[in-house]
């Protein structure tokens, strides 16, 4: 017998149906399920999923971490300064911003 089930289909209705079916067959089986959109988490949870991976939240966290990692590099700091119209404080020769902004 399986120790755990994992449901990875993208459709929330199908996911909930599969989870509910498995829950009926094996009431104590841990079931991990993919949930593409946050608005469907309750449906998948109510169907009986033990673990739910919220793709929207996961994508947002992943994007935020990648941005933070990028911003912590020297080139990221330069980019951040240009985006707000300031020269890179660590690079006095930064010519990416017009002299009147400096």
C-alpha positions as CSV (number, residue, x, y, z in Angstrom):
1,X,0.0,0.0,0.0
2,X,1.1,3.6,-0.7
3,X,2.5,5.7,2.2
4,X,1.3,8.9,0.6
5,X,-0.5,10.2,-2.5
6,X,0.4,13.3,-4.6
7,X,-2.1,15.0,-6.9
8,X,-0.5,17.3,-9.4
9,X,-3.3,17.9,-12.0
10,X,-3.8,21.6,-12.8
11,X,-7.6,21.7,-12.7
12,X,-8.9,22.4,-9.2
13,X,-12.2,20.6,-9.7
14,X,-10.4,17.4,-10.9
15,X,-7.9,17.8,-8.1
16,X,-10.7,18.0,-5.5
17,X,-12.5,15.0,-7.0
18,X,-9.3,12.9,-7.0
19,X,-8.5,13.9,-3.4
20,X,-12.0,13.1,-2.2
21,X,-12.0,9.8,-3.9
22,X,-8.7,8.8,-2.4
23,X,-9.8,10.1,1.0
24,X,-12.8,7.8,0.8
25,X,-10.6,4.8,0.0
26,X,-7.9,5.6,2.5
27,X,-9.1,7.9,5.3
28,X,-5.7,8.2,7.0
29,X,-3.5,8.4,3.9
30,X,-1.6,11.7,3.7
31,X,-2.5,13.4,0.4
32,X,-0.4,16.3,-1.0
33,X,-2.2,18.4,-3.7
34,X,-1.2,21.1,-6.1
35,X,-3.5,24.1,-6.1
36,X,-2.9,26.4,-9.1
37,X,-4.9,29.3,-7.8
38,X,-5.3,30.6,-4.2
39,X,-9.0,30.9,-4.5
40,X,-9.3,27.1,-4.8
41,X,-7.4,26.2,-1.6
42,X,-10.5,25.7,0.5
43,X,-12.1,23.4,-2.1
44,X,-9.0,21.2,-2.2
45,X,-8.7,21.3,1.6
46,X,-12.4,20.4,2.1
47,X,-11.9,17.5,-0.2
48,X,-9.4,16.1,2.2
49,X,-5.9,17.2,1.1
50,X,-3.3,17.0,3.9
51,X,-0.7,19.2,2.2
52,X,-1.6,21.9,-0.3
53,X,1.0,23.7,-2.5
54,X,-0.4,27.1,-3.4
55,X,1.2,27.9,-6.7
56,X,0.3,31.6,-6.6
57,X,1.9,32.0,-3.2
58,X,4.8,29.8,-4.1
59,X,5.4,31.8,-7.3
60,X,5.2,35.1,-5.4
61,X,7.6,34.0,-2.7
62,X,10.0,32.6,-5.4
63,X,9.9,35.9,-7.3
64,X,10.5,37.9,-4.2
65,X,13.5,35.8,-3.2
66,X,15.0,36.1,-6.6
67,X,14.5,39.9,-6.6
68,X,16.1,40.1,-3.2
69,X,19.0,37.9,-4.3
70,X,19.5,40.1,-7.4
71,X,19.2,43.4,-5.4
72,X,21.9,42.2,-3.0
73,X,24.5,42.1,-5.8
74,X,26.5,45.1,-6.8
75,X,24.8,45.3,-10.2
76,X,21.4,45.0,-8.4
77,X,22.2,48.0,-6.2
78,X,23.1,50.0,-9.3
79,X,19.9,49.0,-11.0
80,X,17.9,49.9,-7.9
81,X,19.5,53.4,-7.8
82,X,18.7,53.9,-11.5
83,X,15.1,52.9,-11.1
84,X,14.5,55.6,-8.5
85,X,16.6,58.1,-10.4
86,X,19.6,58.2,-8.2
87,X,23.2,57.4,-9.0
88,X,24.8,54.3,-7.5
89,X,26.2,55.6,-4.2
90,X,28.9,53.0,-4.4
91,X,30.0,54.1,-7.8
92,X,30.7,57.8,-8.1
93,X,31.4,57.5,-11.8
94,X,27.9,56.1,-12.5
95,X,26.8,57.9,-15.6
96,X,23.5,56.1,-16.0
97,X,21.7,59.1,-14.4
98,X,21.7,62.5,-16.0
99,X,23.7,65.2,-14.1
100,X,20.6,67.2,-13.2
101,X,19.2,64.2,-11.3
102,X,22.4,63.9,-9.3
